[in-house]
Amino acid sequence: MTGKQWLRNSISIWSFPKTRSDKSYSHPAVFPEALVSQLIGCFLSGTGKTVLDPFMGTGTTLAVACKHGHCAVGFELYETYIDIAAERLTGFPDHVIYGTDATQVVDFVKPLTIDMVITSPPYWNILNRRRTADNGATRPYGNNVDDIGNTESYESFLKAFADVMNGVYRVMKHGAFCVVNVMDIRLKNHLYTLHVDTMTELKEIGFKLDDIVIWDRRSDYNNLRPLGYPSTFRINRVHEYLLIFQK
């Protein structure tokens, strides 16, 4: 990075309007390529390193890692998304995709071999519900019983997520960074502070919280409504968290 890029990237609020290419992938929660590229530029030097995404989706993390000259490993349950990722990775031989849930990461990845993790896990079962801010339609990933995004109770979801991240921790090299994208959730009168609970779970595993970036997603929300009007004031939640951990 140049000094100018270093300064720009050090600002704690990032914004990445999704490109036409980002929106073209049939996935309910696509990660912008520019966001992944910036994370790799900030936290992974050189080339030939190995980047892991245990919740791969359509393969944005893998595709960007390969474009930066790195190797990439992904785990994904749904064949539809695996096919999209495989197409995106055409021409990049240094990648591997496992069509299984990421609780099995230690069965496929050797300990202490991963240089960086970038992932956006399910935000509990939020995609099975209409988006409150703009009344967006439900956008579930699928109905696989191993999908932690279909977990009914919040506590069970956190445990399942921690099980995945425990394996992720074991395959990471010492000093490697792990970036987890999460969003807090409101269901009626209860606010679930997923970013706080994620930090708690990962610190119990052994991760050290290095920093937090706010991802400003206002440009992705259309037709915002005055939530709770006129009786109960509610916040339109249009930001997410990039939680930056280090092993």
DOPAFI-70361 format. One record per residue (C-alpha): z negated, x negated, y negated. Coordinates in steps of 0.05 Angstrom, whole numbers, plus 5000, padded with zeros to 4 digits. Example, Ala and Ser with C-alpha at 12.3 -4.5 7.8 and 13.67 -1.06 7.14 Angstrom:
484447545090;485747275021;
END
This chain:
500050005000;501149804928;495249814880;498050454850;498450794919;491450534936;488550854873;492251514884;490051564956;482851414938;482152064900;478052544942;482553144937;489453114971;495053614966;501153645011;505754255002;509154365068;516454175070;521954595101;521754135161;514154245169;515154995167;520854985218;516254855277;513855485312;506455335310;501055735274;497655125244;502654585230;500153925201;504453645144;507752995162;506152705093;498652805106;498852435173;503051885141;498051785086;492251755135;495751235177;497450835115;490150835093;486550715158;491250345206;494449685189;500349325221;504649615276;504249675352;497550025351;495950655392;494551335359;491551925396;491652665382;487653065433;490053725403;497353545395;500754205379;507954065361;506853325357;506453165282;501252615292;505352295348;511952345310;509152025247;505451485285;511951285320;515651275254;510350785229;511750335289;505850535331;504950805402;502451515408;498651935459;497952695458;494653245497;497153965494;496154585538;502155005518;509054835545;512555135485;509254635438;510254055487;517754195487;517954195411;514053545408;518453215460;524653395418;521453115355;519952465392;527052365417;528851635404;521551405404;520051125473;512850905458;509351565468;506351975524;504552705527;499653005576;500253745590;492953865602;486654005562;483553415527;476953445564;480653025614;482552475565;478351955601;482352095665;488851895631;487051395576;483450745589;476850605553;477250215487;484750265480;485750755421;486350475351;486251135312;485251875324;488252415279;487353135301;486753845278;482954235331;482654995334;478055285281;474355675334;478156335346;480256435274;487656475291;486157095334;484157455269;487957655207;487557145151;482557425100;485157085037;492157395038;491657875098;496157415139;497757635210;494157385271;497256745298;494056565364;496255935401;496356285468;491856575522;490355955565;483155995590;482255245576;484055345503;477655245464;480755675409;479756275454;472256155462;468356785444;461756495418;461455985363;456155585400;460455535463;466355315420;462254755389;460054525458;467154525485;469654145424;463953635432;465953535505;472953345483;470552885429;465652535475;471552315517;475552125455;469751685432;469851315499;477251135495;476950905422;476350175404;470149955366;471450025291;477150515301;477651115255;477851845276;480152375226;478553105243;481553675202;477054295199;475954915157;469755345146;470156065171;467356715144;466757305191;464157905152;457357705124;456657045161;459356375137;460455875193;460255175163;464854865214;465454215175;457854125176;457254295249;463053825267;459553255231;453053415268;456453435336;460352795326;454552405298;450452595360;456152295403;455751645364;461051715310;459251475240;461451915183;465451455137;467951945084;470652645069;477252855036;478553565012;485553815030;487754294975;492054825009;492955314952;500555254955;500455515027;497156175010;501256754983;498857424956;491557244948;487057854941;480557964902;476057934964;470258414963;472358734898;469059104864;462359084902;461358404935;464257764906;467457324959;470856634955;478156554974;477755945019;484155545008;481654845023;480354465087;476553835104;478953165130;472752875161;473552125169;469251815224;468851105252;466550855319;
END
